Structures are given as structure tokens and as C-alpha cells.
Amino acid sequence: MHPLLTGPLTLESVTVRIADLPPSCDGLRIAQLSDFHYDGLGLSDELLEEAIALVNRLQPDLVALTGDFVTHDPSPIEPLSKHLKVLHSRLGRFAVLGNHDSYRLGAADYITRTLTAAGIEVLRNQIAYPLGDALPLVGLADFWSKAFSPKVLESLPSDRPRLVLSHNPDSAAELANYRVDLQLSGHTHGGQIVIPGVQSPQQLYFDLCAKLPCAVRRWLPFGNSACARVVRHWAWAQGLHSVGRNQLYVNRGLGTYLPGRFLCPPEVTLLTLRPF
């Protein structure tokens, strides 16, 4: 992707307050990367290497990768995993898959095997304990897949805080029925286009397209209603949000689709956990 269509890489540093946070996790730092779409078009090697170098300079305790490693063809996961293999963190690198990682039959398993071989643990409705028993890390299958199952959260004591990786932020609406102290998501690319003073230009655009005749709508970018099913809650397109009692952070991602990004640069996130 041409740099003029992508914009410069940015670092977002966010402090998140967690109830019942164990003292051992006070000040713990998590680096998040998302939505690589590594297909030779949406993400340059230069930007990818810049993001990885930035993460390594930050020396995080944990690295979280929140899906859409590829776009359609899963084979680019091989060279991508070689890049991601050099990511460093004290407590490990953990990932969940996105909707694009499952578009082809067998792709999810292939991507999981490849990332695992690179030392990245992929969680699919599973719980890991890199932070200790007092702060479990839950990774969910993609929200659009038949495998998505938040019931794994029911196995955790209700008084125990937990972190959740879930690619699609729309899942936060369903996860509001569970305790989720911090959910990390991607998927939206931040909307890619941000207009100051307009909360969701994407939703306005899709609403307008829905009112136009089909003969006109089919010629507009993403005018087809099937293409507009990116996310329902555009208000959660980027940044930190409260969803009921839960907290959701949405990373803008690294990859870019045409027509490009406007006031919505690619992102590396550094989240620091603090107690209430």
C-alpha cells in the first residue's frame, strides 16, 4: 500500500483500570497489533518492520495479535510469521484469528499451525495463564464463525478479572453478559476515514446507500448491503469504550484497503494495566 494512502505509523499509549487486579500485574504492559492483511497490497514490509521494531523497543510484558493476518489467500502467513517471529515480550505472544483468516477451507488450521511454529500461541475459545492464575487471558474464535463460543468464560470464577482477545468488536455486545475487564479487538481499521465532528461517517454512508435504488447502489463502493456488513457498532470503531460494565479497546490495525486512510493512521497500541 502506498504510504500516501496509509499514513505514518502511530503509537497509542493507554492506561486501563482493572478491578481486582493482582499486585503482580500492576503496571503490566501489553502491546497490541491487529489487521495485517499481509497480501502484498494492504501492508508494506517497511511498515510491518517499523511496527515490529517499535514493539520491541517498548519491551512489553505481553504481545497480543488480534486477527486478520491475511486477506483471502492464506499462503502469505508463511512470510508474515517469519516477521512476527522476531517480536519480543517477557511473557509471550498470543493471537486470535479474524474473519479473513477463515475464508478458505482449512485456512484457520493452516494459519494456526504456522503461527504456532513461530512461537505464537493461538487461542480459539481457550484460556491461557501467562499472567498467572489471578489474571487469565481468554482468546475467542472469530465472532462470525460457527466456532465462536464465549461459554469458555463460564469456567472462570466470577470474582476473577480476565482479559479477552476477540477480533470483531461487535462481539462485545454479546460478551456484555459476562465479566470482561478488558477486551482487545480490531477488525474495523478504525473506519479508515475519519471526519472531525462526525462520529461515524461509515454508518452515514451505509444508511444513505440503503436508501438509493439498487441500480445506483451497486455502482458505489461498498454500496451493496452485503459489503456493508463490516461491523454494526461503528461507535466502537477505535479506541477505548465502556460496554455495560466491561471495557473494550479497538486497534486501528496496520493493513489498509482502498481508497486508503484519512485521519486514521495505522496503529501500535501499548496498554498499561492499573488497579482501581
C-alpha positions in Angstrom: 0.0 0.0 0.0 1.4 3.4 -1.0 2.4 5.5 2.1 0.2 8.4 1.0 -2.8 6.1 1.2 -1.8 4.6 4.6 -0.3 7.4 6.7 2.5 7.3 9.3 2.5 4.6 12.0 1.3 5.9 15.3 1.7 4.7 18.9 -1.3 4.8 21.2 -0.5 4.6 24.9 -3.5 3.8 27.0 -3.9 3.2 30.7 -6.7 0.8 31.7 -8.0 0.4 35.2 -8.9 -3.2 36.2 -10.9 -4.1 39.3 -9.3 -6.8 41.5 -6.1 -6.5 39.5 -3.5 -8.6 41.3 -0.5 -6.6 42.6 1.8 -8.7 40.4 0.1 -7.2 37.3 0.1 -3.6 38.4 1.9 -1.7 35.6 1.8 -4.7 33.3 2.2 -3.6 29.7 0.5 -5.2 26.7 1.5 -4.4 23.1 -1.3 -5.0 20.5 -1.1 -5.3 16.8 -4.0 -6.1 14.5 -5.3 -6.5 11.0 -2.2 -7.1 9.0 -3.9 -8.1 5.7 -0.5 -9.3 4.6 -1.2 -10.0 0.9 1.3 -7.8 -1.0 -1.2 -5.0 -1.3 -2.6 -3.8 2.0 0.6 -3.7 4.1 4.2 -3.0 3.0 7.2 -4.8 4.5 8.5 -1.4 5.5 5.5 -0.5 7.7 5.4 -4.0 9.1 9.0 -4.0 10.1 8.6 -0.5 11.6 5.7 -1.7 13.7 7.6 -4.8 14.9 10.7 -2.6 15.7 8.6 -0.2 17.7 7.0 -3.0 19.8 10.4 -4.4 20.5 11.7 -1.0 21.7 8.7 -0.8 24.0 9.8 -4.0 25.7 6.2 -5.1 26.6 5.3 -7.8 29.0 2.9 -9.4 26.6 2.1 -9.1 22.9 -1.5 -9.5 21.7 -2.2 -10.1 18.0 -5.9 -9.7 17.2 -6.5 -11.3 13.8 -6.8 -10.8 10.1 -3.3 -11.9 9.4 -4.1 -12.4 5.7 -6.9 -11.3 3.3 -8.1 -14.2 1.2 -5.1 -16.4 0.2 -3.7 -17.9 3.5 -0.2 -18.6 2.0 1.3 -15.2 2.9 1.1 -16.3 6.5 4.4 -18.1 5.9 6.5 -15.0 5.2 4.4 -13.0 7.7 5.1 -15.4 10.5 8.9 -15.0 9.8 8.5 -11.3 10.5 6.3 -11.8 13.6 8.8 -14.4 15.0 11.1 -11.6 16.0 8.6 -9.9 18.2 9.8 -9.9 21.8 8.0 -9.9 25.1 8.6 -11.1 28.6 5.6 -13.4 28.9 4.8 -14.5 25.4 2.9 -13.7 22.2 -0.7 -14.6 21.9 -3.1 -14.4 19.0 -6.7 -14.9 17.8 -7.9 -15.3 14.3 -10.1 -12.9 12.3 -12.8 -13.4 9.7 -10.3 -13.1 6.8 -8.2 -15.9 8.3 -11.1 -18.4 7.7 -12.4 -17.5 4.3 -10.8 -20.6 2.6 -11.4 -24.2 3.7 -8.6 -25.3 6.1 -7.1 -21.8 6.3 -7.7 -21.3 10.0 -5.9 -24.5 10.9 -3.1 -23.7 8.5 -2.6 -20.2 9.9 -2.8 -21.6 13.5 -0.1 -24.2 12.7 2.2 -21.6 11.1 1.9 -19.1 13.9 2.4 -21.8 16.5 5.6 -22.9 14.7 6.8 -19.3 15.0 6.3 -19.3 18.8 2.9 -17.5 18.8 0.1 -19.2 20.8 -3.2 -19.0 19.0 -6.3 -19.2 21.3 -9.6 -20.4 19.9 -12.1 -20.4 22.7 -9.3 -21.2 25.1 -7.8 -19.8 28.3 -4.1 -19.2 28.9 -2.3 -18.1 32.1 0.8 -16.2 31.0 0.0 -13.5 33.7 -0.7 -16.1 36.4 -3.9 -17.7 37.7 -5.2 -14.4 39.1 -5.5 -12.8 35.6 -6.4 -15.3 32.9 -6.1 -14.5 29.2 -9.1 -15.7 27.0 -8.9 -15.9 23.2 -12.1 -16.4 21.3 -12.8 -17.8 17.8 -13.9 -15.1 15.3 -17.4 -13.7 16.0 -18.7 -14.5 12.5 -17.5 -18.1 12.6 -19.6 -21.0 13.9 -16.9 -21.8 16.3 -17.4 -18.6 18.3 -18.3 -19.6 21.9 -18.0 -17.2 24.8 -19.2 -20.0 27.2 -15.5 -20.7 27.9 -15.7 -17.6 30.2 -18.2 -19.5 32.4 -15.4 -21.8 33.6 -13.7 -18.8 35.4 -14.7 -17.7 38.9 -16.9 -14.6 38.7 -14.7 -12.6 41.1 -11.6 -13.2 38.9 -10.6 -10.4 36.4 -9.8 -11.5 32.9 -8.6 -10.2 29.6 -10.3 -11.3 26.3 -8.9 -11.2 22.8 -11.8 -11.2 20.2 -11.2 -9.9 16.7 -14.6 -8.3 16.0 -15.7 -5.6 18.4 -19.3 -6.4 17.8 -18.7 -9.4 20.0 -18.6 -7.0 22.9 -22.4 -6.8 22.8 -22.8 -10.5 23.4 -19.9 -10.5 25.9 -21.7 -7.9 28.0 -23.4 -10.9 29.5 -20.1 -11.9 31.0 -17.4 -10.3 33.0 -14.8 -8.9 30.6 -12.4 -6.5 32.3 -10.7 -5.6 29.1 -11.4 -6.9 25.5 -8.9 -6.3 22.8 -10.3 -6.2 19.2 -9.5 -4.9 15.7 -11.4 -5.6 12.5 -12.7 -2.1 11.8 -9.4 -0.4 10.7 -10.7 2.5 12.7 -13.1 3.1 9.9 -10.1 4.1 7.8 -11.7 7.5 7.1 -12.4 9.9 10.0 -14.2 13.2 9.6 -13.8 15.6 12.5 -17.1 16.2 14.3 -18.8 13.2 12.7 -19.0 10.2 15.0 -19.5 7.6 12.2 -19.2 8.6 8.6 -19.2 4.9 7.6 -22.7 4.4 9.2 -24.0 7.6 7.5 -22.7 6.3 4.1 -24.2 2.9 4.5 -27.5 4.4 5.6 -27.5 6.6 2.5 -26.7 3.7 0.2 -29.6 1.7 1.7 -32.0 4.4 0.6 -30.8 4.5 -3.1 -32.2 2.3 -5.9 -30.3 -1.0 -6.4 -29.3 0.1 -9.9 -27.4 3.0 -8.4 -26.2 1.3 -5.2 -24.4 -1.4 -7.0 -22.0 1.1 -8.6 -21.0 2.7 -5.3 -18.0 1.4 -3.2 -19.4 -0.9 -0.5 -22.9 0.1 -1.7 -24.1 -3.4 -1.7 -25.7 -4.2 1.6 -23.7 -7.4 1.9 -20.5 -5.5 1.6 -21.6 -3.0 4.3 -21.7 -5.8 7.0 -18.4 -4.9 8.4 -19.5 -4.0 11.8 -22.8 -3.0 13.5 -21.4 -0.8 16.2 -19.5 1.8 14.3 -19.3 3.9 17.5 -16.7 1.3 18.7 -14.6 1.7 15.6 -11.4 2.7 17.5 -10.1 3.5 21.0 -11.3 2.6 24.5 -15.0 2.2 25.2 -17.3 1.1 28.1 -19.8 -1.6 27.1 -22.0 -2.0 30.1 -19.7 -3.0 32.9 -17.0 -4.2 30.5 -14.1 -2.3 28.7 -13.3 -2.6 25.0 -10.2 -1.4 23.2 -10.3 -1.4 19.4 -7.0 -1.1 17.5 -7.0 0.6 14.1 -4.8 -2.1 12.5 -1.8 -2.0 10.2 -3.4 -3.1 6.9 -5.3 -0.7 4.6 -7.9 -1.1 1.9 -8.6 1.3 -0.9 -9.3 4.2 -1.0 -6.9 4.5 1.9 -6.8 6.1 5.3 -7.7 9.7 6.2 -7.0 11.0 9.8 -7.0 7.3 10.8 -3.3 6.1 10.7 -2.1 2.6 11.3 -1.6 1.8 15.0 0.6 0.1 17.6 -1.1 0.1 21.0 0.6 -0.1 24.3 -1.8 -0.8 27.2 -0.8 -0.4 30.8 -2.9 -2.1 33.4 -3.5 -0.3 36.7 -5.9 -1.2 39.7 -8.9 0.9 40.5 
